[in-house]
Each structure stands twice: as C-alpha cells, then as structure tokens.
Amino acid sequence: MRRILTGINREGKSVILSDGPSPHVLELAGMPGLALINLWVTDGAPARNAGSADAAARPVVLEPPARGTIFRVVDFPPDAAMAATLDRGKAFAAMGAGHAMDPGAARHPGMHKTSTVDYALVLDGEIWALMDEGEVLMRAGDCLVQRGTNHAWSNRSDRPCRVAFVLVNADPV
C-alpha cells in the first residue's frame, strides 16, 4: 500500500517527506493472507502535526491508543483460503487483542468487539459485514460505520478484498 507523507522543511515550506509502501504491516499468524497495514496513528485530539517522525512506527495492534486513531488498510483473503490453517486465538494475540475476541460460540472466527468507532470503506472486492444478528454485503465504494459492536468480516468471494479503516478510540458500549 503506497503511503505519501507530507511535512514542513526547515524553511517552513511544505514538502513530501516520504513516498513508498508503508513499512508498518502485520500479517496475521493464524489467519494466513490477512494483513493489517497501518498508514498513520494519532495519540489524541487535537492531533500533532509538528516534526517529521513517522507516527505509525510502533507495533501494529488492533485498537488505537486511548483518545487516538489509526488509519489502516486491511487485505482480507477469501475465507476458503484461510479455513485449513485458521487459528483465531493466535491471530487475535498477534494483534494484542485477545480481550476483543468473541469468547462465545461465534458465528465467524473473526468475531470481535472493540471500544472504537470504525469508518470502513471497501476499496476493492467485496466483503460481508457480520453482526450477532444480520449481515450485509459490501462492495467497492460502500461505507460502514461500526459503533463498538460485536462484528466480523467475511470474504466469501474467490479473490482478496481491500478495506480502508479509520479507527477512533471510543467509550465501551
């Protein structure tokens, strides 16, 4: 995923600081082919724009910092491609999110709940957004606002799906 970062040089002029693939990628052990690509992270509001440090240069975890945000892209492989090697406990542990995993008889191995508001935009492919009750098919251009609910993403197609997310820390439901 190409990421272009802007900043301010010593003369106070706007510049391109970097242009290339984001190095902040977590390919999930336990869910082969599922990759989280962090593009930017903030630690609070208002966000800080000073300096040239890469704010995403930190461990890739599921949830944003307290009062912070994460801008990320997730590549979801087809469910069928993961079925034989799926280990949900290992996958959620890799994201530092064992606490978010649905402990019950989840309708999908990816069912989880976070203390966030998530803005999701399908960039390519199609994916099903699953709730405890109900589901909806999303295609490129479709948006969803996920409000701290138990949910999962199911790619029932035969090709990968790419979804952009902005995760905003929120009070638990």
LINTAZI-V875147 format. One record per backbone hydrogen bond with DSSP energy under -0.5 kcal/mol. CO is the residue of the C=O (numbers start at 1). NH is the residue of the N-H. If there is no record, write none. Layout:
# LINTAZI-V875147
co->CO nh->NH
co->CO nh->NH
This chain:
# LINTAZI-V875147
co->1 nh->22
co->3 nh->5
co->3 nh->20
co->5 nh->17
co->5 nh->18
co->7 nh->15
co->9 nh->12
co->13 nh->9
co->15 nh->7
co->15 nh->17
co->18 nh->5
co->20 nh->3
co->23 nh->25
co->24 nh->38
co->26 nh->28
co->26 nh->36
co->28 nh->31
co->30 nh->87
co->31 nh->34
co->33 nh->35
co->34 nh->28
co->35 nh->37
co->35 nh->75
co->36 nh->26
co->36 nh->38
co->37 nh->73
co->40 nh->71
co->42 nh->69
co->53 nh->55
co->54 nh->57
co->56 nh->58
co->59 nh->61
co->65 nh->68
co->68 nh->169
co->69 nh->42
co->70 nh->72
co->70 nh->167
co->71 nh->39
co->71 nh->40
co->72 nh->165
co->73 nh->37
co->74 nh->76
co->74 nh->163
co->75 nh->35
co->75 nh->77
co->76 nh->161
co->78 nh->81
co->78 nh->82
co->79 nh->82
co->79 nh->83
co->82 nh->85
co->82 nh->86
co->83 nh->86
co->87 nh->91
co->88 nh->92
co->89 nh->93
co->90 nh->94
co->91 nh->95
co->92 nh->97
co->93 nh->96
co->95 nh->62
co->97 nh->100
co->97 nh->101
co->98 nh->101
co->100 nh->113
co->104 nh->106
co->108 nh->111
co->111 nh->102
co->112 nh->151
co->114 nh->116
co->115 nh->170
co->116 nh->118
co->116 nh->148
co->117 nh->168
co->118 nh->120
co->118 nh->146
co->119 nh->166
co->120 nh->144
co->121 nh->164
co->122 nh->141
co->124 nh->162
co->125 nh->140
co->127 nh->138
co->128 nh->130
co->128 nh->154
co->129 nh->136
co->130 nh->152
co->134 nh->131
co->136 nh->129
co->138 nh->127
co->139 nh->142
co->142 nh->122
co->144 nh->120
co->144 nh->146
co->145 nh->147
co->146 nh->118
co->146 nh->148
co->150 nh->132
co->151 nh->112
co->152 nh->130
co->153 nh->155
co->154 nh->128
co->154 nh->156
co->155 nh->79
co->161 nh->76
co->162 nh->123
co->162 nh->124
co->163 nh->74
co->164 nh->121
co->165 nh->72
co->166 nh->119
co->166 nh->168
co->167 nh->70
co->168 nh->117
